[in-house]
Amino acid sequence: MLYRTEGIVIRTMDYGEGHKILSLFTRSLGKVSVMVRGAKKVKSRYSAIAQLFTHGDFVIYKGSQMGTLNHGEPIHSYQGLREDLHKAAYAAYLVELADRILPEAEPDLVMFEQLTAGLSAIDEGKDPTIVLHIIEMKMLALSGYHPQLDECVSCGRAAGEMVLSPMQGGILCSACKGKDHSAVPVPATILRLLRLFQRVDLRMLGTADVKPETKKRLKAAMRAFMDAHLDIRWKSRNFIDQMEKYNI
């Protein structure tokens, strides 16, 4: 059966001498794998559509086995992402999040729009760390680990000093902080931004001017939540760490 759908290439893998297997996150089919025959050949009509990050219009033949690309036209190639090392690194982490966390064959229109908006935001030069933290929050929620940041995760108290407890799944008040001795104090400014990440629509994201020290704290908080609840080794995140460490 033939299906026509918008999709984003979130992973590519060479197959044989001239073919590729794409992992697509599509608007109407969810995440699917598709064989693209001849995609590696120089004169292939599919060479452009089979590139990582490409947002395109795909016609897929799908039976009981892996789908096969019947036709494809780029909507947005995101060539600029692939040509800029820094943008490519952050965009690679964004699509790796989608590839590793999104379930197979389950459409999610909201996440599809957020993923597209995230790639566009990085391409346009908006702060990629903020873009990724917003996507990380949405992926945590999708995985069933929506951090409780509005009130104490233990007693429900919503006022006073709070500490951040990724292991407990959110914030703890002063009376409950003993339940996690590894919890760390969280400044009000950081807590406000973390709450914002849960609610913001990436399609509406403006220019974010966040101080380096604030971004460092945000990164530590988001890293703690991700590592506490998702047992995944992120290849692209490790590359970003190395890139930042050596100021590449």
C-alpha positions in Angstrom: 0.0 0.0 0.0 1.2 3.5 -0.8 1.3 6.2 1.8 2.1 9.9 1.3 3.3 11.8 4.3 5.6 14.6 5.5 8.7 13.3 7.3 12.0 14.2 8.8 15.1 12.1 8.3 16.3 11.4 11.8 18.9 8.6 11.0 20.6 7.2 7.9 22.4 3.9 7.5 24.3 2.7 4.4 23.0 -0.7 3.1 24.9 -2.7 0.5 26.8 -0.9 -2.2 24.3 1.7 -3.3 21.3 1.8 -0.9 20.4 3.5 2.3 18.0 2.8 5.1 16.3 5.9 6.6 14.6 6.3 9.9 11.8 8.8 9.3 9.7 10.6 11.8 6.5 11.3 9.8 3.5 13.4 10.4 0.9 10.7 9.8 2.7 7.3 10.3 5.0 8.1 13.2 8.5 6.7 13.1 9.2 4.3 10.3 12.1 2.7 8.5 12.4 3.0 4.8 14.7 1.5 2.2 15.9 4.0 -0.4 17.4 2.0 -3.3 20.3 3.6 -5.2 20.4 6.6 -2.8 24.3 6.4 -2.6 24.7 6.6 -6.4 26.0 10.0 -7.7 23.1 10.6 -10.1 20.4 9.2 -7.8 17.2 11.1 -7.8 17.0 10.4 -4.1 20.4 11.7 -3.0 18.9 15.0 -1.7 15.9 13.5 0.1 18.0 10.8 1.8 20.2 13.3 3.8 20.1 13.6 7.6 17.8 16.4 8.9 15.9 16.7 5.5 12.2 17.6 5.9 10.4 16.3 2.9 7.3 14.9 1.3 7.6 11.1 1.0 5.6 8.5 -0.9 6.3 5.1 0.8 5.3 1.6 -0.3 4.7 -0.3 2.8 3.6 -4.0 3.2 4.4 -6.3 6.0 8.1 -5.7 5.8 10.2 -2.5 5.8 8.8 0.3 3.7 10.4 1.3 0.4 10.7 4.9 -0.9 8.6 5.3 -4.0 9.1 9.1 -4.4 10.4 12.0 -2.4 10.6 15.8 -2.6 12.5 18.0 -0.2 10.4 20.7 1.6 13.4 22.0 3.5 16.8 20.4 3.1 18.5 22.2 6.0 21.7 22.2 4.1 23.0 25.0 6.4 22.8 22.6 9.3 25.0 20.0 7.6 27.6 22.7 6.5 28.1 24.2 10.0 29.9 21.9 12.5 28.3 23.5 15.6 24.8 23.6 14.2 25.2 20.0 12.9 26.3 18.8 16.3 23.2 20.2 18.1 20.9 19.1 15.3 22.3 15.6 15.4 21.5 15.4 19.2 18.0 16.7 18.4 17.3 13.9 15.9 19.0 11.3 18.0 16.6 12.1 20.8 13.7 11.5 18.4 15.3 8.3 17.0 16.0 6.8 20.4 12.9 7.8 22.3 9.9 8.0 20.0 8.0 4.8 19.7 7.6 3.0 16.3 4.6 3.7 14.1 2.8 6.0 16.6 1.9 9.4 15.1 2.5 12.4 17.3 1.6 15.6 15.5 2.7 17.9 18.3 6.1 16.3 18.6 6.5 16.4 14.8 5.8 20.1 14.7 8.2 20.7 17.7 11.0 18.7 16.0 10.6 20.6 12.8 10.5 23.9 14.7 13.6 22.8 16.6 15.6 22.2 13.5 14.5 25.5 12.0 15.4 27.3 15.2 19.0 25.9 15.2 19.3 26.6 11.5 18.2 30.2 12.1 20.9 30.7 14.7 18.8 30.7 17.9 20.6 29.4 21.0 20.9 25.6 20.3 21.3 24.7 24.0 18.0 26.3 24.9 16.3 24.5 21.9 17.7 21.2 23.0 16.6 21.6 26.7 13.1 22.3 25.5 13.1 19.2 23.4 14.6 17.2 26.2 11.8 18.2 28.5 9.2 17.2 25.9 11.0 13.8 25.4 11.1 13.2 29.2 7.3 13.8 29.4 6.8 11.5 26.4 8.8 8.8 28.2 6.6 9.1 31.3 9.1 11.1 33.4 7.5 14.6 33.4 9.4 16.4 36.1 7.2 17.9 38.9 8.5 21.5 39.1 5.4 23.4 40.4 5.2 21.8 43.9 7.1 19.4 46.1 7.0 16.0 44.6 6.6 14.4 48.0 4.1 16.6 50.0 2.7 19.0 47.4 4.0 22.2 49.1 4.4 25.0 46.5 6.2 27.7 48.5 9.5 28.3 50.2 13.0 27.1 49.4 13.2 24.1 47.0 15.9 21.6 46.1 16.1 19.8 42.8 15.9 16.0 43.0 16.1 14.3 39.6 15.9 10.9 41.3 12.6 11.8 43.0 11.3 13.3 39.8 11.2 17.1 40.6 11.6 19.5 43.4 11.5 18.9 47.2 10.6 21.4 49.9 12.8 22.1 52.9 10.8 19.6 55.0 11.2 16.8 52.5 14.7 17.4 51.1 16.1 14.7 53.4 14.5 12.1 51.2 17.2 12.7 48.7 20.6 13.6 50.1 22.0 14.2 46.6 19.4 16.9 45.9 20.8 20.4 45.1 19.4 23.9 45.8 17.8 25.4 42.8 17.7 29.2 42.4 14.3 30.7 41.5 15.6 31.9 38.1 16.6 28.4 37.1 13.4 26.9 38.3 11.4 29.5 36.3 13.3 28.6 33.2 12.9 24.8 33.7 9.2 25.4 34.1 9.2 27.5 30.9 10.9 24.6 29.0 8.0 22.4 29.9 5.4 24.8 28.5 7.0 26.7 25.6 6.1 26.0 22.0 9.3 26.0 19.9 7.3 27.5 17.0 7.0 30.7 19.2 10.6 30.7 20.5 12.2 34.1 20.2 15.8 35.1 20.8 17.0 33.9 24.1 19.6 35.9 26.0 20.8 33.6 28.8 23.9 34.2 30.8 26.7 31.6 30.5 26.5 30.7 34.3 22.7 30.2 34.0 23.2 28.0 31.0 25.7 25.9 32.9 23.2 25.4 35.7 20.4 24.5 33.3 22.7 22.0 31.5 23.5 20.3 34.8 19.9 20.1 35.8 18.7 18.8 32.5 21.6 16.3 32.3 20.7 15.0 35.7 17.0 14.5 34.8 18.0 12.8 31.5 20.5 10.5 33.0 18.3 9.6 36.0 15.4 8.4 33.9 16.8 7.5 30.5 19.5 4.8 30.4 20.9 5.8 27.0 24.4 6.7 25.9 24.0 9.6 23.6 26.7 9.7 20.8 25.9 13.2 19.6 25.7 14.6 23.2 29.2 13.3 23.9 30.5 15.0 20.7 28.9 18.3 21.9 30.7 17.9 25.2 34.0 17.4 23.5 33.3 20.3 21.2 32.6 22.6 24.1 35.5 21.3 26.2 38.1 22.1 23.5 36.3 25.2 22.2 36.1 23.8 18.7 
